[in-house]
């Protein structure tokens, strides 16, 4: 499974096997992700925020960004009058 992330620091933490005091609050989640990275079941790649289509599910977006995300996810408006 390929995960797309728009946060370079989060990607760096996921791939970095060394724990730091500043990342202790994500320790359990990081171990889960690190285990999956090590066994090859997932990979994490960077994607710019402007191309992160999952934002439509978590953020209020401007109309242009909203339409970009919806069309790239293949979603349709079931309430459009035909």
Backbone bond lengths (Angstrom), bond angles and torsions (degrees), N, CA, C in turn:
res aa  C-N    CA-C-N  psi(-1)  N-CA   C-N-CA  omega(-1)  CA-C   N-CA-C  phi
1 X - - - 1.427 - - 1.525 107.26 -
2 X 1.308 115.32 136.59 1.460 120.33 179.92 1.525 108.90 -106.35
3 X 1.333 116.62 119.92 1.456 122.14 175.63 1.516 108.59 -96.14
4 X 1.324 116.47 137.20 1.455 121.75 177.31 1.518 107.83 -110.30
5 X 1.315 116.96 125.55 1.462 122.45 -174.53 1.521 109.41 -128.62
6 X 1.340 116.78 137.20 1.461 120.29 179.00 1.532 112.12 -99.43
7 X 1.325 117.00 19.14 1.461 121.87 -179.59 1.527 109.36 -124.05
8 X 1.331 116.21 104.58 1.472 120.81 -176.97 1.523 112.07 -63.95
9 X 1.329 118.12 -33.82 1.465 121.11 179.00 1.528 110.17 -66.41
10 X 1.320 117.71 -42.17 1.464 121.01 178.67 1.526 110.70 -62.35
11 X 1.325 117.42 -39.66 1.468 121.06 177.73 1.517 109.95 -64.54
12 X 1.324 116.51 -43.39 1.461 120.97 179.28 1.523 111.27 -61.56
13 X 1.319 117.83 -43.54 1.463 121.69 178.57 1.524 110.52 -63.37
14 X 1.328 117.35 -40.38 1.468 120.69 -179.21 1.526 111.78 -63.16
15 X 1.321 117.04 -39.09 1.462 120.68 -178.18 1.530 113.52 -86.34
16 X 1.341 117.94 -14.33 1.461 121.94 -176.58 1.530 110.35 -87.43
17 X 1.328 118.97 118.77 1.465 120.91 -177.14 1.528 114.23 -77.04
18 X 1.316 118.09 -7.46 1.464 121.54 -176.75 1.526 109.90 -93.07
19 X 1.332 116.57 128.12 1.461 121.87 177.08 1.523 110.17 -82.12
20 X 1.303 116.61 140.91 1.457 122.19 175.55 1.524 108.59 -120.16
21 X 1.324 117.11 153.20 1.462 121.05 179.08 1.526 112.07 -57.69
22 X 1.328 116.77 -33.40 1.463 120.18 -177.61 1.521 112.89 -74.45
23 X 1.327 118.49 -10.25 1.467 120.47 -179.28 1.519 112.51 -114.73
24 X 1.330 118.05 14.42 1.463 120.30 -178.58 1.524 112.20 -63.07
25 X 1.321 118.12 -29.94 1.463 120.84 -178.84 1.531 112.48 -67.59
26 X 1.319 118.77 -15.50 1.464 121.62 178.33 1.522 111.52 -109.66
27 X 1.307 116.53 17.21 1.462 120.94 -172.31 1.532 113.38 -57.99
28 X 1.321 119.19 -48.66 1.467 121.31 -176.84 1.522 110.35 -65.92
29 X 1.336 116.94 -47.85 1.464 120.20 178.82 1.520 111.19 -60.95
30 X 1.325 116.29 -40.24 1.462 120.04 -178.82 1.520 110.94 -64.31
31 X 1.324 117.31 -40.52 1.465 119.76 179.53 1.527 110.85 -63.65
32 X 1.316 116.63 -39.79 1.464 120.98 177.66 1.528 110.32 -60.95
33 X 1.337 116.65 -49.37 1.464 121.45 -179.89 1.522 110.82 -65.74
34 X 1.340 117.05 -44.39 1.470 121.08 -179.01 1.521 110.73 -60.01
35 X 1.324 116.99 -40.95 1.466 120.97 178.06 1.530 110.81 -60.67
36 X 1.325 116.56 -42.49 1.472 120.93 179.53 1.529 111.36 -69.16
37 X 1.333 117.18 -36.59 1.466 120.44 176.49 1.524 110.46 -64.62
38 X 1.332 116.32 -43.77 1.465 121.05 -178.28 1.524 112.72 -64.70
39 X 1.344 116.75 -37.12 1.467 117.92 -179.05 1.528 112.36 -88.55
40 X 1.331 116.83 0.59 1.459 121.06 174.02 1.513 115.40 80.48
41 X 1.329 118.28 8.13 1.461 118.99 -178.79 1.527 112.54 -77.17
42 X 1.348 117.51 -18.48 1.462 120.83 173.68 1.523 109.98 -138.24
43 X 1.313 115.22 159.87 1.463 122.19 169.85 1.525 106.40 -136.86
44 X 1.311 116.54 152.94 1.461 121.09 -179.28 1.519 108.45 -121.36
45 X 1.320 115.70 127.96 1.461 121.80 178.40 1.522 109.46 -124.15
46 X 1.326 115.74 152.03 1.461 121.42 177.67 1.520 110.04 -81.13
47 X 1.320 115.19 140.59 1.459 122.07 172.40 1.530 106.78 -139.47
48 X 1.324 118.98 134.32 1.469 120.00 179.26 1.533 111.05 -61.09
49 X 1.311 116.72 149.17 1.468 121.40 -179.69 1.525 111.84 -55.29
50 X 1.318 116.90 -34.11 1.468 120.51 -178.51 1.522 112.52 -65.59
51 X 1.329 118.12 -17.71 1.464 122.07 -179.60 1.528 112.59 -111.51
52 X 1.322 117.76 6.78 1.461 122.24 -176.84 1.531 108.70 -83.29
53 X 1.329 117.01 94.95 1.463 121.09 -174.97 1.520 113.04 -69.59
54 X 1.317 118.73 -19.79 1.467 121.06 178.58 1.524 111.74 -67.76
55 X 1.333 118.25 -15.29 1.464 121.12 179.12 1.522 112.25 -58.59
56 X 1.318 117.88 -28.95 1.460 120.55 -179.57 1.530 110.92 -62.17
57 X 1.321 117.39 -22.75 1.461 121.53 -179.24 1.525 112.71 -89.11
58 X 1.334 118.02 -12.25 1.464 120.30 -173.42 1.522 114.83 -128.90
59 X 1.331 118.71 -10.41 1.465 120.67 -173.52 1.518 111.01 -137.11
60 X 1.320 114.75 153.96 1.450 119.76 168.75 1.520 107.66 -79.20
61 X 1.315 117.48 127.41 1.463 121.01 -174.78 1.518 111.20 -119.11
62 X 1.322 115.95 155.85 1.454 120.80 170.49 1.526 108.34 -64.89
63 X 1.316 116.63 156.07 1.465 121.54 -175.67 1.536 112.38 -52.83
64 X 1.341 117.27 -45.52 1.468 120.88 -178.23 1.530 110.69 -62.32
65 X 1.332 116.92 -46.01 1.470 120.44 179.18 1.521 110.86 -65.71
66 X 1.333 116.67 -39.13 1.461 121.41 178.67 1.530 110.61 -59.17
67 X 1.328 116.93 -50.08 1.467 120.72 -178.90 1.530 111.42 -64.23
68 X 1.334 117.64 -36.86 1.468 121.04 176.45 1.527 110.21 -60.32
69 X 1.322 116.71 -48.65 1.472 121.05 -177.73 1.524 111.59 -65.59
70 X 1.325 116.31 -47.11 1.464 120.58 -178.37 1.520 110.99 -61.12
71 X 1.325 117.50 -44.00 1.468 119.64 -178.54 1.526 111.59 -68.23
72 X 1.336 117.75 -35.74 1.462 120.09 179.54 1.520 113.07 -75.07
73 X 1.320 117.42 -21.43 1.462 120.69 174.62 1.527 111.42 -86.10
74 X 1.324 116.39 -10.87 1.459 120.39 -179.85 1.519 112.90 77.72
75 X 1.335 117.35 23.25 1.460 121.43 179.62 1.521 109.87 -82.60
76 X 1.315 116.25 152.56 1.460 121.27 177.26 1.524 108.92 -129.53
77 X 1.319 116.10 155.18 1.461 121.75 177.49 1.519 107.94 -88.72
78 X 1.326 116.76 111.22 1.469 120.04 -176.99 1.522 111.89 -78.70
79 X 1.336 117.86 -6.44 1.456 121.56 -178.22 1.523 113.39 -100.40
80 X 1.322 118.30 3.32 1.463 121.42 179.16 1.525 108.88 -68.31
81 X 1.337 115.67 131.52 1.460 120.90 177.13 1.522 109.94 -70.83
82 X 1.314 117.64 131.35 1.471 120.56 178.87 1.496 112.02 -107.52
